Amino acid sequence: MSRASRQDTPTKKNTIDEDAVKQIDDPSTNPDWELSLEDEYQDDDFHIYFPFAAQLLHTIDQLEEKILFEIGYVQEAEENLENFRISSLGKVNNMNHQIEDVKANIEGFKETKTILLDKYMFLTGETTVKTPKKKQ
């Protein structure tokens, strides 16, 4: 048997009943699927009819692809948000440490000022510190 004739011969795995597929996709085989333009429109009609099975499968495939894309997009956005949250927490902690350092420096400067004023009063023998006169 030649290679070309083997490819043309269907195997059990690849056998598709083409008549069954045509019967499923052919609206003339099922009178419920026939559409008439004469039908009155009804607002309470919530059913979506697919005249061909292939349309339903195609629609489901499109929805699945769209949902998978959106799931990936949401997961990426959540990951970016978590990275931003972690980096923001690090920056906030760093700023809090800097604020504490500045407060400690201010307290140190206040103590140094008090010590220097006490030394000045001791060296000058004054009990009160002179305030500089305002220039007019």
C-alpha positions as CSV (number, residue, x, y, z in Angstrom):
1,M,0.0,0.0,0.0
2,S,1.5,3.4,-1.0
3,R,1.8,6.3,1.3
4,A,-0.9,8.3,-0.5
5,S,-3.4,5.6,-0.3
6,R,-2.8,5.1,3.4
7,Q,-3.5,8.8,4.1
8,D,-6.8,8.6,2.2
9,T,-8.0,5.5,4.1
10,P,-9.7,6.7,7.4
11,T,-8.7,5.0,10.6
12,K,-11.1,4.2,13.4
13,K,-9.7,7.2,15.4
14,N,-10.2,9.7,12.6
15,T,-13.5,8.4,11.2
16,I,-16.2,11.1,11.3
17,D,-19.7,10.4,10.3
18,E,-20.2,13.2,7.8
19,D,-23.9,12.4,7.4
20,A,-24.4,12.9,11.1
21,V,-22.6,16.2,11.1
22,K,-24.7,17.4,8.1
23,Q,-27.8,16.3,9.8
24,I,-26.9,18.3,13.0
25,D,-26.0,21.4,11.0
26,D,-28.9,21.3,8.6
27,P,-31.9,23.2,9.9
28,S,-34.2,21.4,7.5
29,T,-33.8,18.2,9.5
30,N,-35.3,19.8,12.6
31,P,-38.4,22.0,12.1
32,D,-37.9,23.7,15.5
33,W,-34.8,25.4,14.1
34,E,-36.5,27.0,11.2
35,L,-36.6,30.7,11.4
36,S,-39.4,32.8,10.0
37,L,-39.3,36.5,9.5
38,E,-43.0,36.6,10.1
39,D,-42.6,35.7,13.8
40,E,-43.6,38.4,16.3
41,Y,-40.9,39.8,18.4
42,Q,-41.3,39.0,22.1
43,D,-39.4,40.9,24.9
44,D,-39.7,38.0,27.3
45,D,-37.7,35.7,25.0
46,F,-34.5,34.9,26.9
47,H,-33.4,31.9,24.9
48,I,-30.6,32.1,22.5
49,Y,-31.1,29.8,19.6
50,F,-28.2,28.6,17.4
51,P,-29.4,27.3,14.1
52,F,-26.2,25.4,13.6
53,A,-24.2,23.4,16.1
54,A,-21.0,24.9,14.7
55,Q,-22.2,28.4,15.7
56,L,-22.6,27.3,19.3
57,L,-19.1,25.7,19.4
58,H,-17.6,28.7,17.8
59,T,-19.3,31.1,20.2
60,I,-18.2,28.9,23.2
61,D,-14.6,28.9,21.9
62,Q,-14.6,32.7,21.5
63,L,-16.0,33.1,25.1
64,E,-13.4,30.7,26.5
65,E,-10.5,32.6,24.8
66,K,-11.9,35.9,26.0
67,I,-12.3,34.7,29.6
68,L,-8.8,33.1,29.7
69,F,-7.3,36.3,28.4
70,E,-9.2,38.3,31.0
71,I,-8.2,35.9,33.8
72,G,-4.5,36.3,32.7
73,Y,-5.0,40.1,32.6
74,V,-6.5,40.2,36.1
75,Q,-3.8,37.9,37.5
76,E,-1.1,40.2,36.0
77,A,-2.9,43.3,37.5
78,E,-3.1,41.6,40.9
79,E,0.6,40.7,40.8
80,N,1.5,44.3,39.8
81,L,-0.7,45.6,42.6
82,E,1.0,43.3,45.2
83,N,4.5,44.4,44.0
84,F,3.4,48.1,44.3
85,R,2.0,47.4,47.8
86,I,5.3,45.8,48.9
87,S,7.4,48.6,47.5
88,S,5.2,51.2,49.0
89,L,5.4,49.6,52.4
90,G,9.2,49.6,52.2
91,K,9.2,53.3,51.3
92,V,6.7,54.1,54.1
93,N,8.9,52.2,56.6
94,N,12.0,54.0,55.3
95,M,10.3,57.4,55.7
96,N,9.1,56.6,59.2
97,H,12.7,55.7,60.2
98,Q,13.9,59.0,58.7
99,I,11.2,60.9,60.6
100,E,12.3,59.2,63.9
101,D,15.9,60.2,63.1
102,V,14.9,63.8,62.5
103,K,12.9,63.9,65.8
104,A,15.9,62.4,67.6
105,N,18.2,65.1,66.0
106,I,15.7,67.8,67.1
107,E,15.8,66.6,70.7
108,G,19.6,66.4,70.6
109,F,19.8,70.0,69.3
110,K,17.4,71.1,72.1
111,E,19.6,69.5,74.7
112,T,22.7,71.0,73.2
113,K,21.1,74.4,73.2
114,T,20.2,74.0,76.9
115,I,23.7,72.9,77.8
116,L,25.3,75.8,75.8
117,L,22.9,78.3,77.4
118,D,23.9,77.0,80.9
119,K,27.6,77.3,80.0
120,Y,27.1,80.8,78.7
121,M,25.3,81.8,81.9
122,F,28.0,80.2,84.0
123,L,30.9,81.9,82.1
124,T,29.3,85.4,82.1
125,G,27.9,85.1,85.6
126,E,24.5,86.1,84.5
127,T,21.4,84.5,85.9
128,T,19.3,85.6,82.9
129,V,20.1,85.4,79.3
130,K,20.0,88.7,77.4
131,T,17.7,88.7,74.4
132,P,19.0,90.6,71.4
133,K,17.3,94.0,70.8
134,K,15.3,94.3,67.7
135,K,16.6,96.7,65.1
136,Q,14.2,99.4,64.3
